Amino acid sequence: MTAGESWRGVFENWPESIPRRGVVITQFQENIAFSGFLISGGIVLLERDKPDTIGARKVMVAYDAIAAIKITDVIDLARFQVMGFQPPF
């Protein structure tokens, strides 16, 4: 499984119990704060609650271009287990 496929899986299986907001870090070192998203086969459409410096409120990013996702809400680690994360053994 490629990194892009893994990121696609994260967005496709994002549980309702975790707010759909955070920050996507791209391979180009761009930080994109998002307050919602829509998914498609090869890209994710991120919605911003505030425009960026050129006025854009929506950003389309290829899953392969994602380096990391930061979660900005305070959420107990155990709630991420529904996304497939597990404590180490």
N, CA, C and O atoms as CSV, one atom per row, in Angstrom:
chain,resi,resn,atom,element,x,y,z
A,1,MET,N,N,0.841,-1.177,0.000
A,1,MET,CA,C,0.000,0.000,0.000
A,1,MET,C,C,0.893,1.250,0.000
A,1,MET,O,O,1.835,1.349,0.787
A,2,THR,N,N,0.590,2.188,-0.880
A,2,THR,CA,C,1.373,3.428,-0.957
A,2,THR,C,C,0.905,4.412,0.117
A,2,THR,O,O,-0.159,4.246,0.715
A,3,ALA,N,N,1.722,5.435,0.345
A,3,ALA,CA,C,1.343,6.480,1.300
A,3,ALA,C,C,0.066,7.175,0.848
A,3,ALA,O,O,-0.797,7.486,1.669
A,4,GLY,N,N,-0.059,7.419,-0.450
A,4,GLY,CA,C,-1.266,8.055,-0.973
A,4,GLY,C,C,-2.514,7.227,-0.693
A,4,GLY,O,O,-3.560,7.772,-0.341
A,5,GLU,N,N,-2.403,5.910,-0.850
A,5,GLU,CA,C,-3.536,5.032,-0.561
A,5,GLU,C,C,-3.875,5.052,0.929
A,5,GLU,O,O,-5.043,4.984,1.312
A,6,SER,N,N,-2.844,5.145,1.759
A,6,SER,CA,C,-3.075,5.211,3.211
A,6,SER,C,C,-3.810,6.497,3.585
A,6,SER,O,O,-4.759,6.465,4.368
A,7,TRP,N,N,-3.371,7.639,3.022
A,7,TRP,CA,C,-4.044,8.912,3.314
A,7,TRP,C,C,-5.474,8.895,2.791
A,7,TRP,O,O,-6.382,9.418,3.437
A,8,ARG,N,N,-5.671,8.300,1.631
A,8,ARG,CA,C,-7.032,8.189,1.087
A,8,ARG,C,C,-7.902,7.405,2.066
A,8,ARG,O,O,-9.039,7.792,2.337
A,9,GLY,N,N,-7.375,6.315,2.592
A,9,GLY,CA,C,-8.116,5.514,3.561
A,9,GLY,C,C,-8.473,6.288,4.820
A,9,GLY,O,O,-9.559,6.116,5.373
A,10,VAL,N,N,-7.561,7.140,5.273
A,10,VAL,CA,C,-7.845,7.969,6.457
A,10,VAL,C,C,-9.054,8.858,6.190
A,10,VAL,O,O,-9.985,8.904,6.994
A,11,PHE,N,N,-9.039,9.567,5.051
A,11,PHE,CA,C,-10.158,10.459,4.745
A,11,PHE,C,C,-11.445,9.683,4.473
A,11,PHE,O,O,-12.515,10.109,4.909
A,12,GLU,N,N,-11.370,8.569,3.773
A,12,GLU,CA,C,-12.573,7.782,3.457
A,12,GLU,C,C,-13.224,7.201,4.707
A,12,GLU,O,O,-14.443,7.039,4.757
A,13,ASN,N,N,-12.419,6.889,5.707
A,13,ASN,CA,C,-12.932,6.221,6.910
A,13,ASN,C,C,-12.932,7.118,8.141
A,13,ASN,O,O,-12.964,6.627,9.270
A,14,TRP,N,N,-12.896,8.433,7.928
A,14,TRP,CA,C,-12.875,9.386,9.041
A,14,TRP,C,C,-14.176,9.228,9.834
A,14,TRP,O,O,-15.257,9.433,9.282
A,15,PRO,N,N,-14.091,8.869,11.113
A,15,PRO,CA,C,-15.312,8.624,11.889
A,15,PRO,C,C,-16.041,9.918,12.254
A,15,PRO,O,O,-15.430,10.977,12.392
A,16,GLU,N,N,-17.349,9.804,12.405
A,16,GLU,CA,C,-18.168,10.955,12.799
A,16,GLU,C,C,-17.778,11.471,14.181
A,16,GLU,O,O,-17.991,12.648,14.474
A,17,SER,N,N,-17.219,10.629,15.026
A,17,SER,CA,C,-16.886,11.013,16.400
A,17,SER,C,C,-15.655,11.918,16.496
A,17,SER,O,O,-15.370,12.471,17.558
A,18,ILE,N,N,-14.930,12.068,15.393
A,18,ILE,CA,C,-13.749,12.930,15.383
A,18,ILE,C,C,-14.044,14.102,14.457
A,18,ILE,O,O,-14.383,13.895,13.291
A,19,PRO,N,N,-13.920,15.344,14.959
A,19,PRO,CA,C,-14.215,16.512,14.120
A,19,PRO,C,C,-13.403,16.489,12.823
A,19,PRO,O,O,-12.228,16.121,12.822
A,20,ARG,N,N,-14.034,16.878,11.741
A,20,ARG,CA,C,-13.394,16.852,10.420
A,20,ARG,C,C,-12.652,18.158,10.161
A,20,ARG,O,O,-12.946,18.894,9.219
A,21,ARG,N,N,-11.692,18.415,11.021
A,21,ARG,CA,C,-10.853,19.609,10.858
A,21,ARG,C,C,-9.448,19.298,11.352
A,21,ARG,O,O,-9.233,18.402,12.167
A,22,GLY,N,N,-8.513,20.059,10.837
A,22,GLY,CA,C,-7.112,19.882,11.194
A,22,GLY,C,C,-6.242,20.643,10.224
A,22,GLY,O,O,-6.648,21.662,9.665
A,23,VAL,N,N,-5.041,20.136,10.032
A,23,VAL,CA,C,-4.073,20.758,9.123
A,23,VAL,C,C,-3.417,19.661,8.294
A,23,VAL,O,O,-2.882,18.696,8.841
A,24,VAL,N,N,-3.460,19.809,6.984
A,24,VAL,CA,C,-2.738,18.899,6.088
A,24,VAL,C,C,-1.388,19.542,5.789
A,24,VAL,O,O,-1.314,20.720,5.439
A,25,ILE,N,N,-0.327,18.760,5.930
A,25,ILE,CA,C,1.013,19.188,5.552
A,25,ILE,C,C,1.323,18.479,4.239
A,25,ILE,O,O,1.259,17.252,4.161
A,26,THR,N,N,1.658,19.250,3.210
A,26,THR,CA,C,1.935,18.646,1.914
A,26,THR,C,C,3.412,18.310,1.776
A,26,THR,O,O,4.240,18.745,2.576
A,27,GLN,N,N,3.725,17.534,0.756
A,27,GLN,CA,C,5.124,17.210,0.436
A,27,GLN,C,C,5.921,18.478,0.103
A,27,GLN,O,O,7.151,18.473,0.147
A,28,PHE,N,N,5.209,19.563,-0.230
A,28,PHE,CA,C,5.845,20.839,-0.564
A,28,PHE,C,C,6.001,21.729,0.664
A,28,PHE,O,O,6.350,22.904,0.548
A,29,GLN,N,N,5.737,21.154,1.860
A,29,GLN,CA,C,5.844,21.852,3.144
A,29,GLN,C,C,4.816,22.974,3.307
A,29,GLN,O,O,5.049,23.926,4.051
A,30,GLU,N,N,3.685,22.864,2.615
A,30,GLU,CA,C,2.598,23.826,2.781
A,30,GLU,C,C,1.656,23.322,3.864
A,30,GLU,O,O,1.300,22.143,3.882
A,31,ASN,N,N,1.254,24.204,4.759
A,31,ASN,CA,C,0.278,23.882,5.801
A,31,ASN,C,C,-1.089,24.352,5.333
A,31,ASN,O,O,-1.273,25.530,5.029
A,32,ILE,N,N,-2.050,23.434,5.273
A,32,ILE,CA,C,-3.395,23.783,4.832
A,32,ILE,C,C,-4.367,23.444,5.961
A,32,ILE,O,O,-4.693,22.278,6.187
A,33,ALA,N,N,-4.824,24.484,6.667
A,33,ALA,CA,C,-5.828,24.278,7.706
A,33,ALA,C,C,-7.156,23.981,7.020
A,33,ALA,O,O,-7.512,24.639,6.042
A,34,PHE,N,N,-7.892,22.989,7.530
A,34,PHE,CA,C,-9.179,22.657,6.927
A,34,PHE,C,C,-10.251,22.503,7.995
A,34,PHE,O,O,-9.979,22.128,9.136
A,35,SER,N,N,-11.488,22.806,7.583
A,35,SER,CA,C,-12.633,22.705,8.484
A,35,SER,C,C,-13.682,21.748,7.923
A,35,SER,O,O,-14.790,21.656,8.451
A,36,GLY,N,N,-13.338,21.050,6.871
A,36,GLY,CA,C,-14.202,20.061,6.245
A,36,GLY,C,C,-13.526,19.549,4.985
A,36,GLY,O,O,-12.544,20.131,4.525
A,37,PHE,N,N,-14.046,18.464,4.424
A,37,PHE,CA,C,-13.442,17.911,3.209
A,37,PHE,C,C,-14.432,17.037,2.465
A,37,PHE,O,O,-15.414,16.550,3.027
A,38,LEU,N,N,-14.146,16.852,1.181
A,38,LEU,CA,C,-14.845,15.898,0.333
A,38,LEU,C,C,-13.783,15.030,-0.328
A,38,LEU,O,O,-12.674,15.495,-0.592
A,39,ILE,N,N,-14.117,13.774,-0.596
A,39,ILE,CA,C,-13.142,12.844,-1.152
A,39,ILE,C,C,-13.492,12.471,-2.586
A,39,ILE,O,O,-14.645,12.563,-3.008
A,40,SER,N,N,-12.467,12.048,-3.325
A,40,SER,CA,C,-12.653,11.480,-4.661
A,40,SER,C,C,-11.572,10.428,-4.849
A,40,SER,O,O,-10.814,10.137,-3.924
A,41,GLY,N,N,-11.503,9.862,-6.037
A,41,GLY,CA,C,-10.561,8.779,-6.294
A,41,GLY,C,C,-9.109,9.127,-6.050
A,41,GLY,O,O,-8.395,8.343,-5.423
A,42,GLY,N,N,-8.643,10.274,-6.522
A,42,GLY,CA,C,-7.225,10.586,-6.413
A,42,GLY,C,C,-6.878,11.843,-5.643
A,42,GLY,O,O,-5.709,12.104,-5.360
A,43,ILE,N,N,-7.920,12.641,-5.296
A,43,ILE,CA,C,-7.655,13.892,-4.581
A,43,ILE,C,C,-8.681,14.110,-3.482
A,43,ILE,O,O,-9.766,13.529,-3.497
A,44,VAL,N,N,-8.317,14.954,-2.535
A,44,VAL,CA,C,-9.231,15.366,-1.480
A,44,VAL,C,C,-9.460,16.867,-1.645
A,44,VAL,O,O,-8.522,17.615,-1.921
A,45,LEU,N,N,-10.699,17.304,-1.477
A,45,LEU,CA,C,-11.058,18.712,-1.533
A,45,LEU,C,C,-11.170,19.203,-0.095
A,45,LEU,O,O,-12.051,18.781,0.655
A,46,LEU,N,N,-10.262,20.103,0.274
A,46,LEU,CA,C,-10.233,20.640,1.628
A,46,LEU,C,C,-10.928,21.993,1.654
A,46,LEU,O,O,-10.738,22.816,0.758
A,47,GLU,N,N,-11.732,22.217,2.683
A,47,GLU,CA,C,-12.414,23.499,2.853
A,47,GLU,C,C,-11.771,24.251,4.008
A,47,GLU,O,O,-11.546,23.693,5.082
A,48,ARG,N,N,-11.480,25.523,3.772
A,48,ARG,CA,C,-10.926,26.386,4.816
A,48,ARG,C,C,-12.038,27.255,5.385
A,48,ARG,O,O,-12.951,27.653,4.661
A,49,ASP,N,N,-11.965,27.551,6.691
A,49,ASP,CA,C,-12.952,28.469,7.253
A,49,ASP,C,C,-12.543,29.927,7.035
A,49,ASP,O,O,-13.368,30.833,7.156
A,50,LYS,N,N,-11.271,30.148,6.714
A,50,LYS,CA,C,-10.768,31.483,6.382
A,50,LYS,C,C,-9.979,31.373,5.083
A,50,LYS,O,O,-9.297,30.372,4.865
A,51,PRO,N,N,-10.057,32.381,4.215
A,51,PRO,CA,C,-9.294,32.302,2.967
A,51,PRO,C,C,-7.792,32.406,3.228
A,51,PRO,O,O,-7.362,32.966,4.236
A,52,ASP,N,N,-7.001,31.855,2.300
A,52,ASP,CA,C,-5.555,32.011,2.399
A,52,ASP,C,C,-5.172,33.409,1.902
A,52,ASP,O,O,-6.044,34.248,1.677
A,53,THR,N,N,-3.885,33.657,1.733
A,53,THR,CA,C,-3.416,35.003,1.384
A,53,THR,C,C,-3.871,35.478,0.012
A,53,THR,O,O,-3.850,36.678,-0.262
A,54,ILE,N,N,-4.286,34.547,-0.862
A,54,ILE,CA,C,-4.783,34.970,-2.176
A,54,ILE,C,C,-6.300,34.817,-2.296
A,54,ILE,O,O,-6.858,34.964,-3.383
A,55,GLY,N,N,-6.961,34.523,-1.182
A,55,GLY,CA,C,-8.410,34.463,-1.153
A,55,GLY,C,C,-9.039,33.105,-1.370
A,55,GLY,O,O,-10.265,33.008,-1.430
A,56,ALA,N,N,-8.243,32.044,-1.490
A,56,ALA,CA,C,-8.781,30.703,-1.751
A,56,ALA,C,C,-9.353,30.083,-0.470
A,56,ALA,O,O,-8.731,30.125,0.591
A,57,ARG,N,N,-10.548,29.513,-0.598
A,57,ARG,CA,C,-11.188,28.819,0.527
A,57,ARG,C,C,-11.252,27.307,0.328
A,57,ARG,O,O,-11.527,26.571,1.276
A,58,LYS,N,N,-11.004,26.846,-0.871
A,58,LYS,CA,C,-11.013,25.411,-1.168
A,58,LYS,C,C,-9.676,25.046,-1.802
A,58,LYS,O,O,-9.123,25.820,-2.583
A,59,VAL,N,N,-9.156,23.867,-1.466
A,59,VAL,CA,C,-7.890,23.393,-2.011
A,59,VAL,C,C,-8.048,21.924,-2.377
A,59,VAL,O,O,-8.520,21.125,-1.568
A,60,MET,N,N,-7.653,21.569,-3.595
A,60,MET,CA,C,-7.646,20.168,-4.013
A,60,MET,C,C,-6.216,19.661,-3.921
A,60,MET,O,O,-5.300,20.255,-4.490
A,61,VAL,N,N,-6.030,18.558,-3.202
A,61,VAL,CA,C,-4.696,18.009,-2.965
A,61,VAL,C,C,-4.700,16.532,-3.335
A,61,VAL,O,O,-5.592,15.788,-2.927
A,62,ALA,N,N,-3.711,16.112,-4.101
A,62,ALA,CA,C,-3.560,14.687,-4.410
A,62,ALA,C,C,-3.161,13.948,-3.130
A,62,ALA,O,O,-2.363,14.447,-2.337
A,63,TYR,N,N,-3.713,12.783,-2.944
A,63,TYR,CA,C,-3.363,11.994,-1.753
A,63,TYR,C,C,-1.858,11.743,-1.692
A,63,TYR,O,O,-1.275,11.738,-0.608
A,64,ASP,N,N,-1.226,11.535,-2.847
A,64,ASP,CA,C,0.224,11.295,-2.888
A,64,ASP,C,C,1.038,12.503,-2.450
A,64,ASP,O,O,2.213,12.361,-2.112
A,65,ALA,N,N,0.429,13.702,-2.452
A,65,ALA,CA,C,1.144,14.924,-2.065
A,65,ALA,C,C,1.058,15.207,-0.570
A,65,ALA,O,O,1.651,16.174,-0.092
A,66,ILE,N,N,0.331,14.379,0.173
A,66,ILE,CA,C,0.171,14.599,1.612
A,66,ILE,C,C,1.326,13.953,2.367
A,66,ILE,O,O,1.643,12.780,2.168
A,67,ALA,N,N,1.948,14.747,3.239
A,67,ALA,CA,C,3.035,14.237,4.081
A,67,ALA,C,C,2.545,13.925,5.489
A,67,ALA,O,O,3.036,12.989,6.119
A,68,ALA,N,N,1.577,14.699,5.991
A,68,ALA,CA,C,1.086,14.506,7.360
A,68,ALA,C,C,-0.259,15.191,7.523
A,68,ALA,O,O,-0.630,16.070,6.745
A,69,ILE,N,N,-0.980,14.767,8.554
A,69,ILE,CA,C,-2.214,15.432,8.968
A,69,ILE,C,C,-2.063,15.745,10.451
A,69,ILE,O,O,-1.740,14.874,11.258
A,70,LYS,N,N,-2.305,17.013,10.793
A,70,LYS,CA,C,-2.291,17.424,12.194
A,70,LYS,C,C,-3.731,17.584,12.649
A,70,LYS,O,O,-4.554,18.164,11.940
A,71,ILE,N,N,-4.033,17.068,13.831
A,71,ILE,CA,C,-5.357,17.201,14.423
A,71,ILE,C,C,-5.271,18.337,15.440
A,71,ILE,O,O,-4.440,18.303,16.347
A,72,THR,N,N,-6.129,19.334,15.286
A,72,THR,CA,C,-6.049,20.525,16.133
A,72,THR,C,C,-6.943,20.459,17.360
A,72,THR,O,O,-6.766,21.243,18.292
A,73,ASP,N,N,-7.899,19.540,17.378
A,73,ASP,CA,C,-8.786,19.398,18.530
A,73,ASP,C,C,-8.123,18.543,19.605
A,73,ASP,O,O,-7.290,17.686,19.309
A,74,VAL,N,N,-8.504,18.787,20.854
A,74,VAL,CA,C,-8.030,17.950,21.959
A,74,VAL,C,C,-8.897,16.704,21.973
A,74,VAL,O,O,-10.092,16.768,22.260
A,75,ILE,N,N,-8.280,15.562,21.660
A,75,ILE,CA,C,-9.006,14.296,21.543
A,75,ILE,C,C,-8.190,13.205,22.232
A,75,ILE,O,O,-6.984,13.091,22.014
A,76,ASP,N,N,-8.852,12.412,23.057
A,76,ASP,CA,C,-8.197,11.303,23.728
A,76,ASP,C,C,-7.698,10.294,22.687
A,76,ASP,O,O,-8.419,9.985,21.738
A,77,LEU,N,N,-6.490,9.785,22.849
A,77,LEU,CA,C,-5.895,8.847,21.899
A,77,LEU,C,C,-6.776,7.624,21.634
A,77,LEU,O,O,-6.809,7.117,20.512
A,78,ALA,N,N,-7.472,7.159,22.635
A,78,ALA,CA,C,-8.294,5.959,22.472
A,78,ALA,C,C,-9.367,6.136,21.402
A,78,ALA,O,O,-9.793,5.155,20.790
A,79,ARG,N,N,-9.808,7.363,21.168
A,79,ARG,CA,C,-10.851,7.598,20.158
A,79,ARG,C,C,-10.339,7.346,18.736
A,79,ARG,O,O,-11.137,7.177,17.814
A,80,PHE,N,N,-9.031,7.322,18.554
A,80,PHE,CA,C,-8.465,7.076,17.229
A,80,PHE,C,C,-8.399,5.584,16.887
A,80,PHE,O,O,-8.041,5.221,15.767
A,81,GLN,N,N,-8.735,4.739,17.824
A,81,GLN,CA,C,-8.702,3.305,17.555
A,81,GLN,C,C,-9.716,2.914,16.490
A,81,GLN,O,O,-9.514,1.917,15.796
A,82,VAL,N,N,-10.803,3.672,16.340
A,82,VAL,CA,C,-11.769,3.369,15.285
A,82,VAL,C,C,-11.177,3.612,13.895
A,82,VAL,O,O,-11.727,3.147,12.897
A,83,MET,N,N,-10.051,4.345,13.828
A,83,MET,CA,C,-9.378,4.596,12.554
A,83,MET,C,C,-8.301,3.548,12.299
A,83,MET,O,O,-7.583,3.625,11.302
A,84,GLY,N,N,-8.184,2.565,13.199
A,84,GLY,CA,C,-7.217,1.498,13.002
A,84,GLY,C,C,-5.949,1.618,13.839
A,84,GLY,O,O,-5.092,0.736,13.789
A,85,PHE,N,N,-5.815,2.702,14.612
A,85,PHE,CA,C,-4.631,2.863,15.451
A,85,PHE,C,C,-4.775,2.010,16.701
A,85,PHE,O,O,-5.871,1.865,17.241
A,86,GLN,N,N,-3.647,1.439,17.163
A,86,GLN,CA,C,-3.642,0.554,18.307
A,86,GLN,C,C,-2.494,0.923,19.233
A,86,GLN,O,O,-1.478,1.448,18.778
A,87,PRO,N,N,-2.642,0.654,20.530
A,87,PRO,CA,C,-1.500,0.852,21.432
A,87,PRO,C,C,-0.444,-0.212,21.143
A,87,PRO,O,O,-0.776,-1.307,20.689
A,88,PRO,N,N,0.822,0.101,21.403
A,88,PRO,CA,C,1.875,-0.914,21.191
A,88,PRO,C,C,1.735,-2.048,22.194
A,88,PRO,O,O,1.221,-1.876,23.299
A,89,PHE,N,N,2.202,-3.189,21.776
A,89,PHE,CA,C,2.122,-4.378,22.648
A,89,PHE,C,C,3.341,-4.514,23.490
A,89,PHE,O,O,3.445,-5.453,24.279
